[in-house]
Amino acid sequence: MSEKATSVFGVDYAFSRPSVAALKRAGAKFACRYLSHSASKNLSRAEAVSLTAAGIWIVVVWETTAARALAGRAAGAQDARDAAAQAKSFGMPADRPIFFAVDFDATASQQDEIHAYLDGAAGVIGRDRIGLYAGYGPMKRAFDARKITYGWQTYAWSGGRWDERALLQQYRNGVDLDGADVDYDRAFGADYGQWKVGVSPAEDGPLKILINLGSTKAVTIAPGARVALVFDKEYDDPSGIHKDGAVADWLPKDTAYHVVTLSLVASGQADGEKLKPTITEYERDSNDRIKDLVGEDKVGNGTKVEYALSGLVYLNEKNKYRAEVQNFGTVPVTVEKAFLKIAR
């Protein structure tokens, strides 16, 4: 694929990690991240969620050592099992590819071992999910032999040549971004191996608002108390997720990731004291709290303040959910109004 073709910009990085905000400022549309036996260089579930919430696609590559692919079929099968388990735990959909690295200048005489390694991986996750990171020679040979479906080619060891079947290209190494060492990449086409938590490219589209609620009656929270916000206004609730009337609970129709945004106006909060809004999961048929899915300490400044809390959360259709606020301060705080939006 020539660099004159339409492409999107992305990065890859290992041990040093730029912030999501820095990636957004740089215009990165995707981030290529590692799977391996080294947690310090790997993608994490929290990072995957943060990238997804920011609208940044993810690509994953398995690499333990540069020449691991010379270890043959059994090694490929074991690496595919380990890679697939890690990727699943990070939220990668089951149809998305995993790239396997040949991170050295592999010769034609070494290609049989590389193909055996790829065959082993394909026997575990399927040929349609096999990607290869490599220079021009091993990339071309693997595509020609139909051992891979996806390609991520590096400019290294490529002599200025690009295999147009590789829709990912790494074209510059060692760039400083937000204090982190990253490489620059470009991607072509609609499907270059990318995903978001719980989302494949074919499923991606504009978010649909599922509920849009308002709480117009002020509630005062005593010091040390935690209250559930009661939403008495339904601006949008086409599927009946929110119980009718002035109630706190909402009950999702699907078990899936949702984008939740809570905003509220608080007064009476003392300077330097904390208020914590949360999105909280409960047992469906009781008031037994399971866990806070997302929450953030908000520090007051002695004036009326508007706070916002948002995140990508996994909602289970078997449970119910509430927006809650806990007052960690020494004086009562009044939530004058609040608004909740859930989208998917």
Secondary structure as the mmCIF struct_conf table of DSSP 4:
data_model
#
loop_
_struct_conf.conf_type_id
_struct_conf.id
_struct_conf.beg_label_comp_id
_struct_conf.beg_label_asym_id
_struct_conf.beg_label_seq_id
_struct_conf.end_label_comp_id
_struct_conf.end_label_asym_id
_struct_conf.end_label_seq_id
TURN_TY1_P TURN_TY1_P1 GLU A 3 LYS A 4
BEND BEND1 ALA A 5 ALA A 5
STRN STRN1 VAL A 8 TYR A 13
BEND BEND2 ALA A 14 SER A 16
HELX_RH_AL_P HELX_RH_AL_P1 VAL A 20 ALA A 26
TURN_TY1_P TURN_TY1_P2 GLY A 27 GLY A 27
BEND BEND3 LYS A 29 LYS A 29
STRN STRN2 PHE A 30 LEU A 35
BEND BEND4 SER A 36 HIS A 37
TURN_TY1_P TURN_TY1_P3 ALA A 39 LYS A 41
STRN STRN3 ASN A 42 ASN A 42
HELX_RH_AL_P HELX_RH_AL_P2 ARG A 45 ALA A 53
TURN_TY1_P TURN_TY1_P4 ALA A 54 GLY A 55
STRN STRN4 TRP A 57 TRP A 62
BEND BEND5 THR A 64 THR A 65
TURN_TY1_P TURN_TY1_P5 ALA A 66 ALA A 67
HELX_RH_3T_P HELX_RH_3T_P1 ARG A 68 ALA A 71
HELX_RH_AL_P HELX_RH_AL_P3 ARG A 73 SER A 89
TURN_TY1_P TURN_TY1_P6 PHE A 90 GLY A 91
TURN_TY1_P TURN_TY1_P7 ALA A 94 ASP A 95
STRN STRN5 ILE A 98 ALA A 101
BEND BEND6 PHE A 104 PHE A 104
HELX_RH_3T_P HELX_RH_3T_P2 ALA A 108 GLN A 110
HELX_RH_AL_P HELX_RH_AL_P4 GLN A 111 ILE A 125
HELX_RH_3T_P HELX_RH_3T_P3 ARG A 127 ARG A 129
STRN STRN6 ILE A 130 ALA A 134
HELX_RH_AL_P HELX_RH_AL_P5 TYR A 136 ASP A 144
TURN_TY1_P TURN_TY1_P8 ALA A 145 ARG A 146
BEND BEND7 THR A 149 THR A 149
STRN STRN7 TYR A 150 THR A 154
BEND BEND8 TYR A 155 TYR A 155
TURN_TY1_P TURN_TY1_P9 ALA A 156 TRP A 157
BEND BEND9 SER A 158 SER A 158
TURN_TY1_P TURN_TY1_P10 GLY A 159 GLY A 160
TURN_TY1_P TURN_TY1_P11 GLU A 164 ARG A 165
STRN STRN8 LEU A 168 LEU A 177
TURN_TY1_P TURN_TY1_P12 ASP A 178 GLY A 179
STRN STRN9 ALA A 180 ALA A 187
BEND BEND10 GLY A 189 ALA A 190
BEND BEND11 TYR A 192 GLY A 193
STRN STRN10 TRP A 195 LYS A 196
TURN_TY1_P TURN_TY1_P13 VAL A 197 GLY A 198
STRN STRN11 VAL A 199 VAL A 199
HELX_RH_3T_P HELX_RH_3T_P4 PRO A 201 GLU A 203
STRN STRN12 ILE A 209 SER A 215
BEND BEND12 LYS A 217 LYS A 217
STRN STRN13 VAL A 219 ILE A 221
TURN_TY1_P TURN_TY1_P14 PRO A 223 GLY A 224
STRN STRN14 ARG A 226 ALA A 228
HELX_LH_PP_P HELX_LH_PP_P1 LEU A 229 VAL A 230
STRN STRN15 PHE A 231 PHE A 231
STRN STRN16 LYS A 233 ASP A 236
TURN_TY1_P TURN_TY1_P15 PRO A 238 SER A 239
STRN STRN17 HIS A 242 HIS A 242
HELX_LH_PP_P HELX_LH_PP_P2 LYS A 243 LYS A 243
BEND BEND13 ASP A 244 ALA A 246
STRN STRN18 VAL A 247 VAL A 247
BEND BEND14 ALA A 248 ALA A 248
STRN STRN19 TRP A 250 TRP A 250
BEND BEND15 LYS A 253 ASP A 254
STRN STRN20 ALA A 256 SER A 267
BEND BEND16 GLY A 268 GLY A 268
HELX_LH_PP_P HELX_LH_PP_P3 GLN A 269 ALA A 270
TURN_TY1_P TURN_TY1_P16 ASP A 271 GLY A 272
STRN STRN21 LYS A 274 GLU A 283
TURN_TY1_P TURN_TY1_P17 ARG A 284 ASP A 285
BEND BEND17 SER A 286 SER A 286
STRN STRN22 ARG A 289 GLY A 295
STRN STRN23 LYS A 298 VAL A 299
BEND BEND18 GLY A 302 THR A 303
STRN STRN24 VAL A 305 LEU A 315
TURN_TY1_P TURN_TY1_P18 GLU A 317 LYS A 318
STRN STRN25 ASN A 319 ASN A 327
BEND BEND19 GLY A 329 VAL A 331
STRN STRN26 VAL A 333 ALA A 343
#
